[in-house]
Amino acid sequence: MAQVALFVAFGTLPRAWPVGWEPATWGVIVGWAFVVVGVVLGIASGVALGRNLTPFPEPRERASLVRVGPYRHARHPIYGGLLLAAVGWSVASGSLAIALLTLIAAVFFDAKRRFEERSLRTRFADYEAYRKATRVFVPFVL
């Protein structure tokens, strides 16, 4: 439910710029580039998960540890894609409200990731080695 609330908030918060400030053209371009990269990363990650995909932090009953696609380099690239898109939307829109919401989303997805990783460590004997060999959210970056 919290994820749904975040998505609704991103779509409905005001996108007005603070008084006397407007993002430069390059800011809008960079922001939208982040949105596109984030969406592509999220979709590619969802495709790589296949039947393992679930909105819940607990793995499905017959889940396997996925190490293909973006999961070769990051443990939670769907969350990373969502956060990249949120950062991009913050920059492109110039909205302080959306920037604050992006910060809230980062805290939320980090907490969800921590909870999820406890379950994954219990479920998969080789998860700890996988965790040490990969980034958290974005391949090669974060």
DSSP file (Angstrom, degrees, kcal/mol; ACC not computed):
  #  RESIDUE AA STRUCTURE BP1 BP2  ACC     N-H-->O    O-->H-N    N-H-->O    O-->H-N    TCO  KAPPA ALPHA  PHI   PSI    X-CA   Y-CA   Z-CA
    1    1 A M     >        0   0    0      0, 0.0     4,-2.3     0, 0.0     5,-0.2   0.000 360.0 360.0 360.0 -37.4    0.0    0.0    0.0
    2    2 A A  H  >  +     0   0    0      1,-0.2     4,-2.3     2,-0.2     5,-0.1   0.891 360.0  52.3 -63.4 -38.4    2.9    2.4    0.8
    3    3 A Q  H  > S+     0   0    0      2,-0.2     4,-2.5     1,-0.2    -1,-0.2   0.923 108.7  49.8 -62.5 -43.9    4.3    1.9   -2.7
    4    4 A V  H  > S+     0   0    0      1,-0.2     4,-2.5     2,-0.2    -2,-0.2   0.917 109.9  51.1 -61.2 -43.0    0.9    2.7   -4.3
    5    5 A A  H  X S+     0   0    0     -4,-2.3     4,-2.4     1,-0.2    -1,-0.2   0.898 109.8  50.3 -61.7 -40.4    0.7    5.9   -2.1
    6    6 A L  H  X S+     0   0    0     -4,-2.3     4,-2.5     2,-0.2    -2,-0.2   0.932 110.9  48.4 -62.4 -45.7    4.2    6.9   -3.3
    7    7 A F  H  X S+     0   0    0     -4,-2.5     4,-1.5     1,-0.2    -2,-0.2   0.908 112.6  48.1 -62.7 -42.2    3.3    6.4   -7.0
    8    8 A V  H  X S+     0   0    0     -4,-2.5     4,-1.2     1,-0.2    -1,-0.2   0.920 111.2  51.1 -63.6 -43.3    0.1    8.4   -6.6
    9    9 A A  H >X S+     0   0    0     -4,-2.4     4,-2.4     1,-0.2     3,-0.6   0.910 106.9  53.4 -62.4 -42.1    1.9   11.2   -4.8
   10   10 A F  H 3< S+     0   0    0     -4,-2.5    -1,-0.2     1,-0.2    -2,-0.2   0.863 112.3  46.0 -61.1 -33.7    4.5   11.4   -7.5
   11   11 A G  H 3< S+     0   0    0     -4,-1.5    -1,-0.2    -5,-0.2    -2,-0.2   0.673 121.8  34.3 -81.9 -16.5    1.8   11.8  -10.1
   12   12 A T  H << S+     0   0    0     -4,-1.2    -2,-0.2    -3,-0.6    -3,-0.2   0.597  84.7 108.8-117.7 -13.3   -0.3   14.4   -8.2
   13   13 A L  S  < S-     0   0    0     -4,-2.4    82,-0.0    -5,-0.2    85,-0.0  -0.297  81.0 -90.2 -65.2 151.7    2.1   16.6   -6.3
   14   14 A P        -     0   0    0      0, 0.0    84,-0.3     0, 0.0    83,-0.2  -0.325  28.9-160.9 -63.5 142.2    2.5   20.2   -7.6
   15   15 A R        +     0   0    0     -3,-0.1     2,-0.2    82,-0.1    -2,-0.0   0.076  43.3 135.2-109.6  21.4    5.2   20.7  -10.1
   16   16 A A        -     0   0    0      1,-0.1    80,-0.4     6,-0.0     3,-0.1  -0.464  54.9-121.9 -73.3 141.8    5.5   24.5   -9.6
   17   17 A W        -     0   0    0     -2,-0.2    78,-0.1    78,-0.1     3,-0.1  -0.519  33.3 -96.4 -79.6 149.9    8.9   25.9   -9.4
   18   18 A P    >   -     0   0    0      0, 0.0     3,-2.2     0, 0.0    -1,-0.1  -0.280  60.2 -75.6 -60.0 154.1    9.9   27.9   -6.3
   19   19 A V  T 3  S+     0   0    0      1,-0.3     3,-0.1    -3,-0.1    -3,-0.0  -0.273 118.5   8.5 -55.6 128.6    9.6   31.7   -6.7
   20   20 A G  T 3  S+     0   0    0      1,-0.2     2,-0.4    -3,-0.1    -1,-0.3   0.534 111.9  95.5  79.9   6.8   12.3   33.1   -8.8
   21   21 A W    <   +     0   0    0     -3,-2.2    -1,-0.2    73,-0.0    -4,-0.0  -0.993  38.6 167.2-135.3 137.1   13.7   29.8   -9.9
   22   22 A E        -     0   0    0     -2,-0.4    72,-0.1    -5,-0.1    71,-0.1  -0.991  42.8-104.2-141.7 137.0   13.2   27.6  -12.9
   23   23 A P        -     0   0    0      0, 0.0     5,-0.0     0, 0.0    -6,-0.0  -0.361  40.2-115.0 -63.9 140.9   15.3   24.6  -14.0
   24   24 A A    >>  -     0   0    0      1,-0.1     4,-1.9     4,-0.0     3,-0.5  -0.267  29.9-103.4 -66.8 161.1   17.6   25.4  -16.8
   25   25 A T  H 3> S+     0   0    0      1,-0.3     4,-2.4     2,-0.2     5,-0.2   0.894 124.6  54.2 -54.2 -42.0   17.1   23.6  -20.1
   26   26 A W  H 3> S+     0   0    0      1,-0.2     4,-2.9     2,-0.2    -1,-0.3   0.860 105.3  54.6 -63.2 -33.3   20.0   21.3  -19.3
   27   27 A G  H <> S+     0   0    0     -3,-0.5     4,-2.6     2,-0.2    -1,-0.2   0.895 108.9  47.2 -65.1 -40.7   18.4   20.4  -16.0
   28   28 A V  H  X S+     0   0    0     -4,-1.9     4,-2.6     2,-0.2    -2,-0.2   0.917 114.1  47.6 -66.1 -43.0   15.2   19.4  -17.7
   29   29 A I  H  X S+     0   0    0     -4,-2.4     4,-2.1     2,-0.2    -2,-0.2   0.938 114.9  45.0 -63.9 -47.4   17.1   17.3  -20.2
   30   30 A V  H  X S+     0   0    0     -4,-2.9     4,-2.2     2,-0.2    -2,-0.2   0.915 112.9  52.5 -62.8 -42.5   19.2   15.6  -17.5
   31   31 A G  H  X S+     0   0    0     -4,-2.6     4,-2.0     1,-0.2    -2,-0.2   0.935 111.1  45.2 -58.9 -48.1   16.2   15.1  -15.4
   32   32 A W  H  X S+     0   0    0     -4,-2.6     4,-2.5     1,-0.2    -1,-0.2   0.832 108.8  57.4 -67.8 -30.7   14.2   13.4  -18.2
   33   33 A A  H  X S+     0   0    0     -4,-2.1     4,-2.7     2,-0.2    -1,-0.2   0.917 107.4  48.4 -63.1 -42.0   17.3   11.3  -19.0
   34   34 A F  H  X S+     0   0    0     -4,-2.2     4,-2.7     2,-0.2    -2,-0.2   0.901 110.1  52.2 -62.9 -41.0   17.3   10.0  -15.5
   35   35 A V  H  X S+     0   0    0     -4,-2.0     4,-2.6     2,-0.2    -2,-0.2   0.945 111.9  45.6 -60.1 -48.1   13.6    9.2  -15.7
   36   36 A V  H  X S+     0   0    0     -4,-2.5     4,-2.7     2,-0.2     5,-0.2   0.934 114.2  47.4 -63.1 -47.0   14.2    7.2  -18.9
   37   37 A V  H  X S+     0   0    0     -4,-2.7     4,-2.6     1,-0.2    -1,-0.2   0.910 113.3  49.9 -61.4 -41.5   17.2    5.3  -17.6
   38   38 A G  H  X S+     0   0    0     -4,-2.7     4,-2.5    -5,-0.2    -2,-0.2   0.913 111.6  47.1 -63.1 -43.8   15.2    4.6  -14.4
   39   39 A V  H  X S+     0   0    0     -4,-2.6     4,-2.7     2,-0.2     5,-0.2   0.921 113.3  48.5 -64.8 -43.9   12.2    3.3  -16.2
   40   40 A V  H  X S+     0   0    0     -4,-2.7     4,-2.8     2,-0.2     5,-0.2   0.924 112.6  48.7 -62.3 -44.3   14.3    1.1  -18.6
   41   41 A L  H  X S+     0   0    0     -4,-2.6     4,-2.1    -5,-0.2    -2,-0.2   0.920 112.6  48.5 -61.6 -43.8   16.2   -0.3  -15.6
   42   42 A G  H  X S+     0   0    0     -4,-2.5     4,-2.2     2,-0.2    -2,-0.2   0.917 114.0  45.1 -63.1 -44.5   13.0   -1.0  -13.7
   43   43 A I  H  X S+     0   0    0     -4,-2.7     4,-2.5     2,-0.2     5,-0.2   0.935 113.3  49.5 -66.6 -45.9   11.4   -2.7  -16.7
   44   44 A A  H  X S+     0   0    0     -4,-2.8     4,-2.2    -5,-0.2    -1,-0.2   0.879 112.1  49.9 -60.4 -37.1   14.5   -4.8  -17.6
   45   45 A S  H  X S+     0   0    0     -4,-2.1     4,-2.0    -5,-0.2    -1,-0.2   0.901 109.6  49.9 -68.8 -41.6   14.7   -5.9  -13.9
   46   46 A G  H  X S+     0   0    0     -4,-2.2     4,-1.6     2,-0.2    -2,-0.2   0.900 111.3  49.3 -62.5 -41.2   11.1   -6.9  -13.8
   47   47 A V  H  < S+     0   0    0     -4,-2.5    -2,-0.2     1,-0.2    -1,-0.2   0.914 109.9  51.6 -63.9 -42.7   11.5   -8.9  -17.0
   48   48 A A  H  < S+     0   0    0     -4,-2.2    -2,-0.2     1,-0.2    -1,-0.2   0.860 108.0  52.3 -63.7 -35.4   14.6  -10.6  -15.5
   49   49 A L  H >< S+     0   0    0     -4,-2.0     3,-2.3     1,-0.2    -1,-0.2   0.844  82.1 166.3 -69.5 -32.5   12.7  -11.5  -12.4
   50   50 A G  G >< S+     0   0    0     -4,-1.6     3,-1.6     1,-0.3    -1,-0.2  -0.310  70.3   2.3  56.8-126.3   10.0  -13.2  -14.4
   51   51 A R  G 3  S+     0   0    0      1,-0.3    -1,-0.3    -4,-0.1    -2,-0.1   0.592 125.3  70.1 -71.0 -10.2    7.7  -15.3  -12.2
   52   52 A N  G <  S+     0   0    0     -3,-2.3     8,-0.4    -6,-0.1    -1,-0.3   0.622  72.9 115.6 -78.8 -12.3    9.7  -14.3   -9.1
   53   53 A L    <   +     0   0    0     -3,-1.6    -7,-0.0    -7,-0.2    -6,-0.0  -0.376  35.0 152.4 -65.1 128.9    8.3  -10.7   -9.4
   54   54 A T        -     0   0    0      2,-0.1    -2,-0.0    -2,-0.1     6,-0.0  -0.979  49.0-133.7-152.2 147.4    6.1   -9.7   -6.5
   55   55 A P  S    S+     0   0    0      0, 0.0   -52,-0.1     0, 0.0    -2,-0.0   0.594  85.3  88.2 -77.7  -8.2    5.2   -6.4   -4.8
   56   56 A F  S    S-     0   0    0      2,-0.2    -2,-0.1     1,-0.1     4,-0.1  -0.609  82.1-128.4 -92.8 150.7    5.8   -8.0   -1.4
   57   57 A P  S    S+     0   0    0      0, 0.0    62,-0.2     0, 0.0    -1,-0.1   0.574  87.5  85.6 -76.0  -7.5    9.2   -8.1    0.3
   58   58 A E  S    S-     0   0    0     61,-0.1    -2,-0.2     1,-0.0     3,-0.1  -0.783  86.7-116.5 -91.2 135.1    9.0  -11.8    0.9
   59   59 A P        -     0   0    0      0, 0.0    -6,-0.1     0, 0.0    -7,-0.0  -0.349  38.2 -95.2 -66.5 151.7   10.1  -14.1   -2.0
   60   60 A R    >   -     0   0    0     -8,-0.4     3,-1.6     1,-0.1    -6,-0.0  -0.189  39.0-104.0 -60.5 160.1    7.5  -16.3   -3.6
   61   61 A E  T 3  S+     0   0    0      1,-0.3    -1,-0.1    -3,-0.1     0, 0.0   0.878 120.6  32.8 -57.0 -42.2    7.3  -19.8   -2.3
   62   62 A R  T 3  S+     0   0    0      2,-0.0    -1,-0.3     0, 0.0    -2,-0.1  -0.018  91.1 143.0-105.8  29.6    9.0  -21.3   -5.4
   63   63 A A    <   -     0   0    0     -3,-1.6     2,-0.3   -11,-0.1   -11,-0.0  -0.284  34.7-154.4 -70.8 153.9   11.3  -18.4   -6.0
   64   64 A S        -     0   0    0     60,-0.0     2,-0.7    -2,-0.0    -4,-0.1  -0.882  31.5 -97.0-121.7 159.2   14.9  -18.8   -7.2
   65   65 A L        -     0   0    0     -2,-0.3     2,-0.4     2,-0.0    61,-0.0  -0.678  42.6-145.0 -78.2 113.6   17.8  -16.4   -6.7
   66   66 A V        +     0   0    0     -2,-0.7   -17,-0.1     1,-0.1   -18,-0.0  -0.662  31.2 164.1 -86.4 129.1   17.9  -14.4   -9.9
   67   67 A R        +     0   0    0     -2,-0.4     2,-0.3   -19,-0.1    -1,-0.1  -0.049  44.7  98.2-133.1  31.1   21.4  -13.4  -11.2
   68   68 A V  S >  S+     0   0    0    -20,-0.1     3,-1.7   -23,-0.1     5,-0.1  -0.744  76.9   3.6-116.5 166.3   20.7  -12.4  -14.8
   69   69 A G  G >  S-     0   0    0      1,-0.3     3,-1.9    -2,-0.3     4,-0.3  -0.325 136.4 -10.0  60.0-140.5   20.1   -9.0  -16.4
   70   70 A P  G >> S+     0   0    0      0, 0.0     4,-1.6     0, 0.0     3,-1.5   0.738 128.8  73.7 -61.5 -21.6   20.5   -6.1  -14.0
   71   71 A Y  G <4 S+     0   0    0     -3,-1.7    -2,-0.2     1,-0.3    -3,-0.1   0.584  79.2  73.7 -71.6  -8.9   20.6   -8.6  -11.1
   72   72 A R  G <4 S+     0   0    0     -3,-1.9    -1,-0.3     1,-0.1    -3,-0.1   0.805 115.5  20.1 -67.1 -27.6   24.2   -9.6  -12.2
   73   73 A H  T <4 S+     0   0    0     -3,-1.5    62,-2.9    -4,-0.3    67,-0.4   0.577 127.4  37.9-120.5 -15.7   25.4   -6.3  -10.8
   74   74 A A  B  <  -a  135   0A   0     -4,-1.6    -1,-0.2    60,-0.2    62,-0.2  -0.998  56.7-148.1-143.4 144.0   22.7   -5.1   -8.3
   75   75 A R  S    S+     0   0    0     60,-2.2    62,-0.2    -2,-0.3    61,-0.2   0.777  97.9  24.9 -81.9 -27.9   20.4   -6.8   -5.8
   76   76 A H     >  +     0   0    0     60,-2.5     4,-2.0    59,-0.2     3,-0.2  -0.422  67.4 152.0-135.6  59.1   17.5   -4.4   -6.0
   77   77 A P  H  > S+     0   0    0      0, 0.0     4,-2.7     0, 0.0     5,-0.2   0.735  71.2  61.9 -69.6 -20.7   17.5   -2.8   -9.5
   78   78 A I  H  > S+     0   0    0      2,-0.2     4,-2.4     1,-0.2     5,-0.2   0.957 108.4  43.5 -65.6 -46.6   13.8   -2.3   -9.6
   79   79 A Y  H  > S+     0   0    0     -3,-0.2     4,-2.5     1,-0.2    -1,-0.2   0.907 113.6  52.6 -61.3 -40.8   14.0   -0.1   -6.6
   80   80 A G  H  X S+     0   0    0     -4,-2.0     4,-2.7    57,-0.4    -2,-0.2   0.905 108.5  49.7 -61.4 -42.1   17.1    1.6   -8.1
   81   81 A G  H  X S+     0   0    0     -4,-2.7     4,-2.4    56,-0.2    -1,-0.2   0.908 110.9  49.4 -63.4 -41.9   15.2    2.3  -11.3
   82   82 A L  H  X S+     0   0    0     -4,-2.4     4,-2.2     1,-0.2    -2,-0.2   0.904 112.6  47.8 -63.3 -40.6   12.3    3.8   -9.4
   83   83 A L  H  X S+     0   0    0     -4,-2.5     4,-2.6     2,-0.2    -2,-0.2   0.896 110.4  51.0 -69.5 -39.2   14.7    6.0   -7.4
   84   84 A L  H  X S+     0   0    0     -4,-2.7     4,-2.6     2,-0.2    -2,-0.2   0.933 112.1  47.9 -60.4 -44.5   16.6    7.1  -10.6
   85   85 A A  H  X S+     0   0    0     -4,-2.4     4,-2.6     1,-0.2    -2,-0.2   0.895 111.4  50.7 -63.0 -39.5   13.2    8.0  -12.1
   86   86 A A  H  X S+     0   0    0     -4,-2.2     4,-2.3     2,-0.2    -2,-0.2   0.914 110.7  48.0 -65.7 -42.7   12.2    9.9   -9.0
   87   87 A V  H  X S+     0   0    0     -4,-2.6     4,-2.3     2,-0.2    -2,-0.2   0.930 113.2  49.2 -62.1 -44.4   15.5   11.9   -8.9
   88   88 A G  H  X S+     0   0    0     -4,-2.6     4,-3.2     1,-0.2     5,-0.2   0.912 110.2  49.8 -60.7 -43.3   15.0   12.7  -12.6
   89   89 A W  H  X S+     0   0    0     -4,-2.6     4,-2.4     1,-0.2     6,-0.3   0.882 109.4  53.1 -64.6 -37.3   11.5   13.8  -12.0
   90   90 A S  H  X S+     0   0    0     -4,-2.3     4,-1.8     2,-0.2     5,-0.4   0.931 114.5  41.2 -61.0 -46.0   12.6   16.0   -9.1
   91   91 A V  H  < S+     0   0    0     -4,-2.3    -2,-0.2     2,-0.2    -1,-0.2   0.939 117.5  46.3 -68.5 -47.6   15.2   17.7  -11.3
   92   92 A A  H  < S+     0   0    0     -4,-3.2    -2,-0.2     1,-0.2    -1,-0.2   0.868 118.9  40.7 -65.4 -36.8   13.0   18.0  -14.4
   93   93 A S  H  < S-     0   0    0     -4,-2.4    -1,-0.2    -5,-0.2    -2,-0.2   0.787  91.0-145.0 -83.4 -27.4   10.0   19.3  -12.5
   94   94 A G     <  +     0   0    0     -4,-1.8     2,-0.5    -5,-0.3    -3,-0.1   0.673  46.0 150.3  71.3  15.7   12.0   21.6  -10.2
   95   95 A S     >  -     0   0    0     -5,-0.4     4,-1.9    -6,-0.3    -1,-0.2  -0.710  42.2-159.6 -90.0 125.4    9.4   20.8   -7.5
   96   96 A L  H  > S+     0   0    0     -2,-0.5     4,-2.4   -80,-0.4     5,-0.2   0.850  96.1  56.8 -66.1 -34.7   10.6   20.9   -3.9
   97   97 A A  H  > S+     0   0    0      1,-0.2     4,-2.2     2,-0.2    -1,-0.2   0.906 108.4  45.9 -63.3 -41.5    7.6   18.8   -2.9
   98   98 A I  H  > S+     0   0    0    -84,-0.3     4,-2.2     2,-0.2    -1,-0.2   0.860 110.2  54.2 -71.3 -34.6    8.7   16.1   -5.4
   99   99 A A  H  X S+     0   0    0     -4,-1.9     4,-1.8     2,-0.2    -2,-0.2   0.918 110.2  46.9 -63.2 -42.5   12.3   16.3   -4.2
  100  100 A L  H  X S+     0   0    0     -4,-2.4     4,-2.2     1,-0.2    -2,-0.2   0.908 111.1  51.5 -64.2 -42.2   11.1   15.7   -0.6
  101  101 A L  H  X S+     0   0    0     -4,-2.2     4,-2.7     1,-0.2    -1,-0.2   0.865 106.0  55.8 -62.8 -35.9    9.0   12.8   -1.8
  102  102 A T  H  X S+     0   0    0     -4,-2.2     4,-2.2     2,-0.2    -1,-0.2   0.905 107.0  49.5 -62.5 -41.5   12.0   11.4   -3.5
  103  103 A L  H  X S+     0   0    0     -4,-1.8     4,-2.0     2,-0.2    -2,-0.2   0.917 111.1  49.1 -63.0 -43.4   13.9   11.5   -0.2
  104  104 A I  H  X S+     0   0    0     -4,-2.2     4,-2.6     1,-0.2    -2,-0.2   0.907 110.3  51.6 -62.0 -42.1   10.9    9.7    1.5
  105  105 A A  H  X S+     0   0    0     -4,-2.7     4,-3.1     2,-0.2     5,-0.3   0.890 107.4  52.8 -62.3 -39.9   10.9    7.1   -1.3
  106  106 A A  H  X S+     0   0    0     -4,-2.2     4,-1.9     2,-0.2    -1,-0.2   0.918 111.3  45.8 -63.0 -43.5   14.6    6.5   -0.8
  107  107 A V  H  X S+     0   0    0     -4,-2.0     4,-2.2     2,-0.2    -2,-0.2   0.923 114.5  49.2 -64.1 -44.0   14.1    5.9    2.9
  108  108 A F  H  X S+     0   0    0     -4,-2.6     4,-2.6     1,-0.2    -2,-0.2   0.946 112.9  44.9 -61.0 -50.7   11.1    3.6    2.2
  109  109 A F  H  X S+     0   0    0     -4,-3.1     4,-2.2     1,-0.2    -1,-0.2   0.826 111.7  53.1 -68.4 -30.0   12.9    1.5   -0.5
  110  110 A D  H  X S+     0   0    0     -4,-1.9     4,-2.2    -5,-0.3    -1,-0.2   0.916 111.2  46.4 -68.3 -41.3   16.0    1.2    1.7
  111  111 A A  H  X S+     0   0    0     -4,-2.2     4,-2.1     2,-0.2    -2,-0.2   0.913 113.3  48.9 -64.7 -42.5   13.9   -0.1    4.6
  112  112 A K  H  X S+     0   0    0     -4,-2.6     4,-2.6     1,-0.2    -1,-0.2   0.893 110.4  52.0 -64.1 -39.0   12.0   -2.5    2.3
  113  113 A R  H  X S+     0   0    0     -4,-2.2     4,-2.7     2,-0.2    -2,-0.2   0.916 108.1  50.8 -62.9 -44.3   15.3   -3.7    0.9
  114  114 A R  H  X S+     0   0    0     -4,-2.2     4,-1.4     2,-0.2    -2,-0.2   0.920 112.6  46.2 -61.0 -44.5   16.7   -4.4    4.4
  115  115 A F  H  X S+     0   0    0     -4,-2.1     4,-1.3     1,-0.2     3,-0.3   0.933 113.6  49.4 -61.7 -46.7   13.6   -6.4    5.3
  116  116 A E  H  X S+     0   0    0     -4,-2.6     4,-2.4     1,-0.2    -2,-0.2   0.879 106.4  55.7 -61.7 -40.2   13.7   -8.3    2.0
  117  117 A E  H  X S+     0   0    0     -4,-2.7     4,-2.4     1,-0.2    -1,-0.2   0.826 101.0  57.9 -67.3 -30.4   17.4   -9.1    2.4
  118  118 A R  H  X S+     0   0    0     -4,-1.4     4,-1.5    -3,-0.3    -1,-0.2   0.928 110.4  44.3 -62.0 -42.9   16.8  -10.8    5.8
  119  119 A S  H  X S+     0   0    0     -4,-1.3     4,-2.2     1,-0.2    -2,-0.2   0.900 112.5  51.5 -66.6 -41.2   14.3  -13.1    4.1
  120  120 A L  H  X S+     0   0    0     -4,-2.4     4,-2.7     1,-0.2     7,-0.2   0.878 106.8  53.3 -66.8 -37.3   16.6  -13.8    1.2
  121  121 A R  H  < S+     0   0    0     -4,-2.4    -1,-0.2     1,-0.2     6,-0.2   0.892 112.8  45.1 -62.2 -39.2   19.5  -14.7    3.5
  122  122 A T  H  < S+     0   0    0     -4,-1.5    -2,-0.2    -5,-0.2    -1,-0.2   0.880 117.7  43.5 -70.3 -38.6   17.3  -17.2    5.2
  123  123 A R  H  < S+     0   0    0     -4,-2.2     2,-0.5     1,-0.2    -2,-0.2   0.852 114.7  45.2 -78.8 -37.4   15.9  -18.6    1.9
  124  124 A F    ><  -     0   0    0     -4,-2.7     3,-1.7    -5,-0.2     4,-0.3  -0.939  62.4-157.2-120.2 118.2   19.1  -18.9   -0.2
  125  125 A A  T 3  S+     0   0    0     -2,-0.5     3,-0.4     1,-0.3     4,-0.2   0.818  96.6  48.2 -60.4 -32.6   22.3  -20.3    1.3
  126  126 A D  T 3> S+     0   0    0      1,-0.2     4,-1.8     2,-0.1    -1,-0.3   0.272  81.0 100.9 -93.6  12.5   24.5  -18.4   -1.3
  127  127 A Y  H <> S+     0   0    0     -3,-1.7     4,-3.2    -7,-0.2     5,-0.2   0.880  75.5  57.8 -65.7 -37.0   22.8  -15.0   -0.9
  128  128 A E  H  > S+     0   0    0     -3,-0.4     4,-2.1    -4,-0.3    -1,-0.2   0.910 107.7  46.6 -62.0 -41.9   25.6  -13.6    1.3
  129  129 A A  H  > S+     0   0    0     -4,-0.2     4,-1.2     2,-0.2    -1,-0.2   0.910 113.7  49.1 -64.9 -41.4   28.2  -14.2   -1.4
  130  130 A Y  H  X S+     0   0    0     -4,-1.8     4,-0.6     1,-0.2     3,-0.4   0.914 109.4  52.9 -61.3 -43.8   25.8  -12.7   -4.0
  131  131 A R  H >< S+     0   0    0     -4,-3.2     3,-0.8     1,-0.2    -2,-0.2   0.899 109.1  48.6 -59.7 -42.6   25.2   -9.7   -1.6
  132  132 A K  H 3< S+     0   0    0     -4,-2.1    -1,-0.2     1,-0.2    -2,-0.2   0.755 111.3  50.8 -70.1 -24.1   29.0   -9.1   -1.3
  133  133 A A  H 3< S+     0   0    0     -4,-1.2     2,-0.3    -3,-0.4    -1,-0.2   0.474 107.5  58.7 -93.4  -3.2   29.5   -9.2   -5.1
  134  134 A T  S << S-     0   0    0     -3,-0.8   -60,-0.2    -4,-0.6   -61,-0.1  -0.828  77.3-113.9-128.2 162.5   26.8   -6.8   -6.1
  135  135 A R  B     -a   74   0A   0    -62,-2.9   -60,-2.2    -2,-0.3   -59,-0.2  -0.315  31.1-121.1 -80.0 173.6   25.7   -3.2   -5.6
  136  136 A V  S    S-     0   0    0      6,-0.6   -60,-2.5   -62,-0.2   -56,-0.2   0.966  86.6  -7.4 -84.2 -60.4   22.5   -2.4   -3.8
  137  137 A F  S    S+     0   0    0      5,-0.6   -57,-0.4     1,-0.3   -56,-0.2   0.832 123.6  38.0-111.1 -43.6   20.3   -0.4   -6.2
  138  138 A V  S >> S-     0   0    0    -58,-0.1     3,-2.1   -65,-0.1     4,-1.1  -0.956  84.0-110.3-122.9 123.1   21.9    0.6   -9.4
  139  139 A P  T 34 S-     0   0    0      0, 0.0   -65,-0.1     0, 0.0   -68,-0.1  -0.210  99.3  -2.6 -51.4 134.3   24.4   -1.6  -11.4
  140  140 A F  T 34 S+     0   0    0    -67,-0.4   -66,-0.1     1,-0.2    -6,-0.0   0.342 134.6  55.5  69.1  -4.0   28.0   -0.2  -11.2
  141  141 A V  T <4        0   0    0     -3,-2.1    -1,-0.2     0, 0.0   -67,-0.0   0.755 360.0 360.0-121.8 -64.2   26.9    2.9   -9.2
  142  142 A L     <        0   0    0     -4,-1.1    -6,-0.6    -7,-0.0    -5,-0.6   0.341 360.0 360.0-131.6 360.0   25.0    2.5   -5.9
